[in-house]
């Protein structure tokens, strides 16, 4: 018989009397300690922007990746535990390639995000033939891309929930960033305007001075439907123009 909150903490599949899964809640708390990530959807495409924490001048900044390509038309920004994010993104990449091989067409953004959430829900399962996480994934993702329905932006969380947004911020600076997005976002923003908004927000919420090596920005324009990651030199030019 469980007698205290700590007893319910031990089981990832055990509900407390209040109907809570504490391990999932703790995983969500881990996201609040992660770097700030911003996703913006407009009629012109998708913009993803993320803070990178470069903890040492000896660290090779290119080895810290916070925005990754899932397929040529889908990108993903992360906040939380990077190894967990890589596991989920690798799973999404396999799903999109399997869909292309089977149906000879790119997979939809929502279907790809749903595949990620299905993996997130598998923690604690007893499957001897498969590698399954013994705890919830401690990461949130912003999945953005363009399919036949137009631009789409989804957020995933450790509970396996997916939610669609026009603009969303996650991570340690998410509260302040979301407030600015609510004030300044509009659906007809051009890609350049969305980039400037994302950079302005990151400049406000980041503790370190914003540079081309401690942020990442990627876009997916409606004209090409191709994922594009900006180089540090391109980022320096954008920052200088703020």
N, C-alpha and C positions, 0 to 999 in steps of 0.2 A: 504494500500500500504506500503510495506516495504521500509524503507529509509536508513537503516544503517546495518552494519554487526551484531550488537547486536539483531536486529529484526529477522534475520535469525537464530540466535542462539537458539531462543525459540522453534522452531519446529524441532522435530527429523526427520520428513519426508519432510521438506521444503528445496528445493535446492536454493542456492544463484544464482545470475545472472551468476557467473563464473562456475556454475555446481558443487558446493561443498556442502557436508553435514557437517556442522561445528561440530555437536554433535559427529559424528563418528570420526572426526579428533581429537577432545578433548579426546575421549576415547583412541585413539592411543597414545596420549601424556601421559595419565595415566600409560600406560604400560612402558614407558621410565623411570618412577619413581620406577618401581617394581624391585624386586630382579633379579639377572642374572640367566638365565636358559640356559642349553646347551643340545642339542640332537645330537647324533652321530650314523649314520647307517653304518655298515660294512657287509661284507659277513658272518661274524661270529655272528651277532646279533645287538642289540640296546643298547645304553648306554644313560641314562638321568642323568644329574647332575644339582643341583640347590643350590643357596645360600639361607640360612635362616637368617633373621635378628632377633637375640635374643636381645631385647631392654633392658632387665633387668636381673640381676643375680637371681632374684626371680622368673623369668618366667620358667615354666616347658617346656623345649625345645621340648619334644615329642608332645606337643599340637600344635606346629607350623608344619603343613604338607604342603609341596610344591610339592611332587610327590605322585600321587595316582594311584591305580590300577583300571582300567576300567573293564577289564575281565582278565582271567588268562593269556592271550597272548598279552594284550595291557596295556601300561602304559601311564601316562600323567604328564608332568611338566608344571608349570604355572608361569606367571609373570603378576602382576597387582592386581586387587581386588580379594582377596581370596574368599569372599562369592559369587561373580559372577562365579568364577571358579567352586565352589562346585555345583552350580545350573546346570551348563553345564555338569559337569562330572556325576552327578546323572542322568541327561537325557540320557547320553551316556550309562550308566550302564543298564538302563531300555531297551534301544534299543538292546544292545547286548544280554541280557537275553531273550528278546522277540524273537530275531532271533534264538537263541539256541532252545527255546521251540517250535518254529514253524517249523524249518528246520532241527533240530537235528545236527547242525554243528556250529562252531564258525563264527562270522561275520568277514568280511574282514576289514582291517585297513582303507582303503579309505571310505568304506560305513559308518563306525562308525564316522569318521571325518566329513563326509558330513552331518550326522545327527546332529552333534554339530553345524555346520555352518547354517543349516536350522533353528535351534533354535535361533542362533545369529541374523538372518535376521527378526525375528518376532517382534522386538521392535517397539512400537508405534501402533501395530495393535489394532483395536477395536473389541475385542472378549469378550463378556460379560460372556460366559460360561467357559472361560479358563483364567488362570493366565498368563498374558503376561507382559514382562518388558516394562516400559514406557520410557526407555532410552537404548542406546546401552550398551552391556556388556563391562566393562572396564578391560578386561583381554585378554591376548594372551596365547595360549596353544601349546605345542609341544607334539603331539600324536605319539607314536612309538609302533611298535609291529611286530609280524611275523604271516603271513598267508600262504596260498598255493602259493602265488607269491613270497614269501621270505620276508626279512626284509623291513619295510617301515617306513618313518618318514615324518610327515606332520606338518605344522604350520597353526594355525587359527588366525584370527584377528577380531576386532569388526565389520568390514564391512561384515563379513560372507564369506570371501575369504579363501580358503584352497590352500596351495602350498606345493609341495613335495620337500624335500631336502635330500642331503647326510649328511650334517652337518649344524646345525643352532644354533645361539645364539639370545636370546631375553632379554629384560630388560635393566636396567640402564648401565650395562657394555657391551652391545651387540656389539658396534662398535669395541672396542679393541679385544673382544673375537672372533668376526667373522674374523678379520684380521689374528689372529693366526691360526684359523681353516683353512683358505684358504692357509696358508703357510705350515702347517704340516699335514693336513688330507690326507689320501689315503684310497681307498676302501678296501684294503686287511689288514687293521689294525686288530689285534686280540683284544678281549675284554679287556685284561689287558692293552694293549697299549692305547686303547680309554679311559679307566678310568684314566690312568696317564695323558693323554693329557687334559682331562676335569678338573682334579684336578690342573694341572699346570696353566690352564687358570683362574680358579676361584681364585687361589692364587694370580695371578697378578691383577685381577680386583676388588677383595673385599677390602673394607676399613679395616675390622677387620682381625685379624690373623685367618687363617683357622684352624678349629678344627673339631672333630667328631660330635660336637653338633650344629654347625652353617652351615652345608651343608647336603645335601641328595644326595644319588646316588642309582640308580636302574638299573638293567640290564635285558635283555631278550635274552638269548643265543639261537642260532639257533638249538642247540642240544636238548634242552628241551622244547623250546617255552613257558617257564613259567616265569612270572614276579617275580623278586627277589629284595627286598629292603634291602640295607646294613644296619647293626646295627651301632650305634656310635662306638663300640669297633672295628668292622671291618674297619670303616673309619679311626680311629686313626692309625691302623696298616698300611693302605695304605698311609696315609699322612706322616708317619714316614719313609716310604720307598722312598719318592720323592727325 
